Amino acid sequence: MATFEERVEGLTGLAITSSSSPTQAELTEFLKDGIIDVTGRTLMLRPQETTDFTRESSEITSQAGVQVNGAGIVSVVRETGTNNDWREARQISPSSQSRVADSASLEYATKYHPVYMVGDDAKISIFPSPDSSNNAYKLYYVNNVPVDKSGASILYSHSDIGYFSDDKVYLVILYAAYQSLLNALSAYSISQTIPSLALPSVPSLPSAPSFTTPSRGVTTIGTMPDIDATTISNLGAPPSYTAPTIATSTGTELTGLTSIAENVIDDYDGNAIQFDKWFATAAHLIEDEEDIELANAQLQKIRTYVESYSAEVQNKLNTFNKEKVEYDAKLQEAIQQAQINAQKASAQAQIDASKVTTQAQLDAADIQQTTALLLQKENQEYAAKLQQFSGDVGKYSAEVQAKVQDHAAQINEIGAEIQIDTAEYNWMSQRYAALKGQYDQAFGLMAPREGKD
């Protein structure tokens, strides 16, 4: 025959061990409580079934030698001085104890018509007083110390119950099963932390080059024109990604989600927009309040918060991409303008050089060539730096998007875990309600029906 533990596990789906919720020791206590509860409720509805739960004490030879400890007394019997010649005793109040022991009183009790009373600390006294000369007494009572049929104190590993109707053992299993589920629900906790978003460093914009006209040496005719320096400007600032601000217990608000956070269900400590208290609130509703409906509402609030936060992350990423497109356009425009300015300066130098004498033209040509080479070199170097910077910006953008996507994936994973935990919690809640309903319904069927006219 399956043990009580195996039958409870079969009804609840729980794996009960020495360290689970509930533990095997707690399951033992649930079984004991169930035996007492089933006994009491059955006898309240069907007192005619008292004999199914009756236990007999040993023979007692001393006055007040046994305690009932709240057990219902079925019968008290006393020997008449002849071994095993038992006579039933009737119950009296403690106020009659002196009269039943007075042979001159009409209430005097004899060994053929004994009486008993329940005295101090629920101890049984019988009159005439008992002794060891075939004048012992015994007590028949409703058992209130759960044991198995061998007399051992009930354990989770047993499979039967002593002094108990076999057809009601399943009710004890139902009682222990729904109490075990209630224990598991009380110990159930949902703890998830939204991960922080760490972004890479923004790349630095290279400094604009300064074009310097080289010295042309001695020129006796005319004046050597200068080539204006070419400066790249109006680049603006490179875009940077800003992660949404997350609410903390210090009161910092989540950017873009304040209106949502302010309208969620108040937590038990009044900190509605301090998200790091929300999981503690869920645990409080589950473990302390045992309020399944509010716990589900709290969990729905967390899911709403996570979904809103994910939307805010995507909005921030969209803003970053938009600003990057604008910055790239300005960067290309600035490079083109720098090239135009350089070409213009070179052309102007050629025009001015044509106005001087032949020697000046030779000197100017030499200077122009040298300047063009230097300008070309510096322009190429700066263009290479700008190209590298553009690559760094692209790499930065890719890293930002990768980290944002990874962050969103983590948030989605947390949401999925919350859904799984919630589904398991809801299943346990529904199973608890079903088993308790089945338990209560069994006693409803026991209740006597009114007779028909």
C-alpha positions in Angstrom: 0.0 0.0 0.0 1.3 3.5 -0.9 2.5 5.6 2.0 0.7 8.9 3.0 3.6 10.8 1.5 3.3 9.1 -1.8 -0.5 9.6 -1.9 -0.1 13.3 -1.0 2.6 13.8 -3.7 0.3 12.1 -6.2 -2.5 14.6 -5.5 -0.3 17.8 -5.3 2.5 17.2 -7.7 4.9 18.2 -4.9 8.2 16.4 -4.2 8.3 16.3 -0.4 11.6 15.8 1.3 13.2 16.7 4.6 14.0 20.2 3.4 11.1 21.0 0.9 8.0 23.1 1.5 6.4 21.4 3.2 8.9 19.2 4.9 8.2 15.6 5.8 7.9 16.6 9.4 5.3 19.2 8.5 3.4 16.6 6.4 3.3 14.4 9.5 1.7 17.3 11.5 -0.8 17.9 8.6 -1.8 14.2 8.8 -2.3 14.4 12.6 -4.4 17.5 12.2 -6.4 15.9 9.5 -7.2 12.8 11.6 -8.5 15.0 14.4 -10.4 17.2 12.0 -12.1 14.3 10.2 -12.9 12.6 13.5 -14.5 15.7 14.9 -16.5 16.7 11.8 -17.7 13.2 11.2 -19.0 12.7 14.7 -20.7 16.1 14.6 -22.6 15.1 11.5 -23.0 11.3 12.3 -22.6 10.7 16.1 -23.9 7.1 15.4 -20.4 6.4 14.0 -18.6 7.0 17.3 -17.6 3.3 17.6 -15.4 3.7 14.5 -13.2 6.0 16.4 -13.4 4.5 19.9 -10.3 3.5 21.9 -10.1 1.5 25.1 -7.8 2.4 27.9 -5.9 -0.1 30.0 -7.2 -1.2 33.4 -6.8 1.6 36.0 -6.5 0.8 39.7 -5.8 4.3 41.1 -8.2 7.3 41.5 -7.7 10.0 38.9 -5.3 7.7 37.1 -6.2 8.7 33.5 -6.7 11.9 31.6 -9.0 12.3 28.6 -7.2 15.5 27.3 -10.3 16.7 25.6 -11.3 13.4 24.1 -15.0 12.6 23.9 -15.9 9.9 26.5 -17.9 7.0 25.1 -18.2 4.9 28.3 -16.6 4.3 31.7 -16.9 0.8 33.2 -15.8 -0.6 36.6 -15.3 -4.1 38.0 -17.6 -5.4 40.7 -14.9 -7.1 42.7 -15.1 -10.1 40.3 -12.6 -10.2 37.6 -13.9 -8.9 34.2 -17.4 -8.3 35.6 -17.8 -4.8 34.3 -20.6 -2.4 35.1 -21.1 0.9 33.3 -20.7 4.1 35.3 -22.8 7.2 34.9 -21.3 10.6 34.9 -21.8 13.0 37.8 -20.7 16.6 38.4 -17.8 17.3 40.7 -20.3 18.8 43.2 -21.7 15.3 43.9 -18.5 13.5 44.7 -18.9 13.6 48.5 -22.5 12.3 48.4 -21.8 9.4 46.1 -19.1 8.3 48.6 -21.5 8.6 51.6 -23.3 5.3 52.3 -26.1 7.3 54.1 -26.8 9.3 51.0 -29.4 8.5 48.4 -26.8 9.2 45.8 -24.4 6.6 47.2 -22.6 4.7 44.5 -22.0 1.0 44.7 -19.8 -1.3 42.7 -22.9 -2.5 40.8 -24.0 1.1 40.1 -20.7 3.1 39.9 -20.4 6.7 38.8 -17.5 8.8 37.5 -16.6 12.5 37.2 -14.1 14.5 35.1 -12.1 16.4 37.7 -8.9 18.6 37.8 -6.8 18.6 34.6 -9.4 16.4 32.9 -8.6 13.4 35.1 -11.2 10.6 35.6 -12.3 9.6 39.1 -14.7 6.7 39.7 -16.8 5.8 42.7 -16.5 3.5 44.6 -12.7 4.1 44.5 -10.8 1.6 42.5 -8.1 -0.8 43.7 -6.1 -3.8 42.4 -8.5 -6.4 43.9 -10.7 -6.7 40.8 -12.0 -3.2 41.3 -10.3 -1.6 38.4 -12.0 0.7 35.8 -11.5 1.3 32.1 -12.3 4.2 29.8 -13.7 4.1 26.3 -13.1 7.3 24.5 -12.9 8.9 21.0 -9.2 8.6 20.1 -7.4 12.0 19.9 -3.8 10.7 19.7 -3.2 9.8 16.0 -1.5 6.4 15.7 -1.2 3.8 13.0 -2.8 0.4 13.4 0.4 -0.9 15.2 0.0 1.8 17.8 3.0 3.9 16.6 2.6 7.7 16.4 1.5 8.7 12.9 4.3 9.5 10.4 4.4 10.5 6.8 5.8 7.1 6.0 2.8 5.2 7.4 -0.1 3.9 5.3 -2.9 3.2 7.8 -4.6 4.8 10.8 -5.6 3.1 14.1 -8.9 3.7 15.8 -10.2 5.2 12.6 -12.7 4.2 9.9 -10.8 3.0 6.8 -13.4 4.5 4.5 -12.4 8.0 5.7 -8.6 7.7 5.4 -8.9 9.4 2.0 -10.3 12.5 3.7 -7.1 12.7 5.8 -5.1 12.4 2.6 -7.1 15.3 1.1 -6.7 17.4 4.2 -2.9 16.9 4.2 -2.7 17.5 0.5 -4.4 20.9 0.4 -2.5 22.0 3.6 0.7 21.0 1.8 -0.2 23.1 -1.2 -1.0 26.0 1.1 2.4 25.6 2.7 4.1 25.5 -0.7 2.2 28.6 -1.8 3.2 30.5 1.3 6.8 29.6 0.7 6.6 30.6 -3.0 8.5 33.7 -4.0 9.1 35.5 -7.3 12.4 37.4 -7.3 13.7 38.9 -10.6 16.0 41.9 -11.1 16.1 44.1 -14.2 19.7 44.1 -15.5 21.5 47.4 -15.9 22.5 48.5 -19.5 26.3 49.2 -19.8 27.1 51.2 -23.0 30.6 51.5 -24.7 32.5 54.8 -24.6 31.6 57.4 -27.2 34.5 57.8 -29.7 36.3 61.1 -29.8 36.2 63.4 -32.8 39.7 64.0 -34.3 41.0 67.5 -34.2 40.8 69.5 -37.5 44.2 69.9 -39.3 45.9 73.4 -39.5 47.3 73.9 -43.0 50.6 75.9 -42.9 52.1 77.6 -46.0 55.8 76.7 -46.4 58.4 79.5 -46.8 59.3 80.3 -50.5 62.7 81.7 -49.8 64.0 84.9 -51.5 61.8 86.5 -54.1 62.9 89.8 -55.7 59.9 90.4 -57.8 56.3 90.7 -56.6 54.7 89.3 -53.6 54.0 85.7 -52.9 50.4 85.1 -52.1 49.4 83.2 -49.0 47.1 80.1 -49.0 44.3 80.4 -46.4 44.1 77.6 -43.9 41.3 75.2 -44.4 39.2 74.4 -41.3 36.5 71.7 -41.0 33.6 73.1 -38.9 29.9 72.7 -38.1 30.3 69.0 -37.3 28.2 69.2 -34.2 28.5 66.6 -31.4 28.5 62.9 -32.1 25.3 61.2 -30.9 25.3 59.1 -27.7 22.9 56.5 -26.5 21.0 57.3 -23.2 19.6 54.4 -21.4 16.2 54.9 -19.7 16.4 55.8 -16.0 15.2 53.1 -13.6 13.3 53.9 -10.4 15.0 53.0 -7.2 14.1 52.9 -3.5 15.7 56.4 -3.2 12.9 57.9 -5.4 14.6 58.2 -8.8 11.9 58.0 -11.5 11.9 55.9 -14.7 12.1 58.4 -17.6 9.1 58.1 -19.9 7.2 55.7 -17.6 6.4 58.0 -14.7 2.7 58.2 -15.6 2.5 54.4 -15.8 4.3 53.9 -12.5 2.1 56.4 -10.7 -1.1 54.6 -11.7 -0.2 51.0 -10.7 -1.6 49.3 -7.6 -0.2 50.7 -4.4 2.3 48.4 -2.7 1.8 47.3 0.9 4.3 49.9 2.1 3.0 52.7 -0.1 6.0 52.9 -2.5 4.1 52.5 -5.8 6.9 53.8 -8.1 9.8 52.3 -6.3 10.1 49.2 -8.5 12.7 47.5 -6.4 10.1 47.0 -3.7 7.6 45.4 -6.1 9.0 41.8 -5.9 9.1 42.2 -2.1 5.5 43.2 -2.2 4.6 40.1 -4.3 6.4 37.9 -1.8 4.6 39.7 1.0 1.1 39.1 -0.6 2.0 35.4 -1.2 3.9 34.5 2.0 2.3 36.7 4.6 -1.1 37.8 3.3 -1.7 34.6 1.3 -3.9 36.7 -0.9 -3.8 35.0 -4.3 -5.9 37.7 -6.1 -3.7 40.6 -5.0 -0.5 38.5 -5.7 -1.7 38.0 -9.3 -2.4 41.7 -9.6 1.0 42.6 -8.3 2.6 40.1 -10.8 0.6 41.7 -13.7 1.9 45.1 -12.6 5.5 43.9 -12.8 4.8 42.5 -16.3 3.3 45.9 -17.4 6.3 47.7 -16.0 8.7 45.3 -17.9 6.8 45.8 -21.2 6.8 49.6 -20.8 10.5 49.6 -20.0 11.2 47.6 -23.1 9.2 50.1 -25.2 11.2 53.0 -23.6 14.5 51.2 -24.5 13.4 50.9 -28.1 12.3 54.6 -28.2 15.8 55.6 -27.0 17.5 53.4 -29.6 15.3 54.9 -32.3 16.3 58.4 -31.2 20.0 57.5 -31.2 19.7 56.1 -34.8 18.0 59.2 -36.0 20.7 61.5 -34.5 23.4 59.3 -36.0 22.0 59.7 -39.5 21.9 63.5 -39.0 25.5 63.5 -37.7 26.8 61.3 -40.6 25.2 63.7 -43.0 26.9 66.7 -41.4 30.2 64.9 -41.3 30.1 64.2 -45.1 29.1 67.8 -45.7 32.0 69.1 -43.6 34.5 66.9 -45.5 33.2 68.1 -48.9 33.4 71.7 -47.7 37.0 71.3 -46.6 37.9 69.8 -50.0 36.2 72.7 -51.8 38.0 75.2 -49.6 41.3 73.5 -50.3 40.7 73.5 -54.0 39.7 77.1 -53.9 42.8 78.1 -52.0 45.0 76.2 -54.5 43.3 77.9 -57.5 43.7 81.3 -55.9 47.3 80.7 -55.4 47.8 79.8 -59.1 46.0 83.0 -60.2 48.1 85.2 -57.9 51.3 83.4 -58.9 50.7 84.2 -62.6 51.0 87.9 -61.9 54.6 87.9 -60.7 57.9 87.8 -62.8 59.3 84.7 -64.2 61.5 84.1 -61.2 58.6 84.8 -58.9 56.6 82.4 -61.1 59.2 79.8 -60.7 59.4 80.4 -56.9 55.6 80.5 -56.7 55.4 77.3 -58.8 57.8 75.7 -56.4 56.0 76.9 -53.4 52.7 76.0 -54.9 53.8 72.5 -55.6 55.3 72.1 -52.1 52.1 73.6 -50.6 49.9 71.4 -52.7 51.8 68.4 -51.7 51.7 69.4 -48.0 48.0 70.3 -48.4 47.3 67.0 -50.1 49.3 65.1 -47.4 47.5 66.8 -44.5 44.2 66.5 -46.3 44.7 62.8 -46.9 45.8 62.3 -43.3 42.8 64.2 -41.9 40.5 62.4 -44.3 41.9 59.1 -43.1 41.3 60.2 -39.5 37.7 61.2 -40.4 37.2 57.9 -42.1 38.5 56.1 -39.1 36.3 58.2 -36.8 33.3 57.3 -39.1 34.2 53.7 -38.7 34.5 54.1 -34.9 31.0 55.7 -34.9 29.7 52.8 -36.9 31.3 50.3 -34.6 30.0 52.2 -31.6 26.5 52.2 -33.1 26.7 48.5 -33.7 27.9 47.8 -30.2 25.1 50.0 -28.8 22.5 48.2 -30.8 23.9 44.8 -29.8 23.9 45.7 -26.2 20.4 47.1 -26.4 19.2 44.0 -28.1 20.9 41.8 -25.5 19.4 43.9 -22.8 16.0 43.5 -24.3 16.5 39.8 -24.6 17.4 39.6 -20.9 14.2 41.5 -20.0 12.1 39.2 -22.2 13.7 36.2 -20.6 12.8 37.6 -17.2 9.3 38.2 -18.4 9.1 34.6 -19.5 10.4 33.3 -16.2 7.8 35.5 -14.4 5.1 34.0 -16.6 6.3 30.4 -15.9 6.4 31.2 -12.1 3.0 32.8 -12.3 1.5 29.8 -14.2 2.9 27.4 -11.6 1.6 29.5 -8.7 -1.8 29.7 -10.3 -1.9 25.9 -10.9 -1.0 25.3 -7.3 -3.7 27.8 -6.2 -6.3 26.1 -8.4 -5.3 22.6 -7.2 -5.5 23.8 -3.6 -9.0 25.1 -4.1 -10.1 21.9 -5.9 -8.7 19.6 -3.1 -10.2 21.7 -0.3 -13.5 21.8 -2.1 -13.5 18.1 -2.5 -12.7 17.7 1.2 -15.5 20.1 2.3 -18.0 18.5 -0.1 -17.4 15.1 1.5 -18.7 16.4 4.8 -21.6 18.1 3.0 -22.7 14.7 1.7 -22.5 13.3 5.3 -24.9 15.9 6.6 -28.3 14.4 7.5 -31.2 15.3 5.1 -34.5 16.6 6.3 -37.3 14.0 6.1 -40.1 14.4 3.6 -43.7 15.0 4.7 
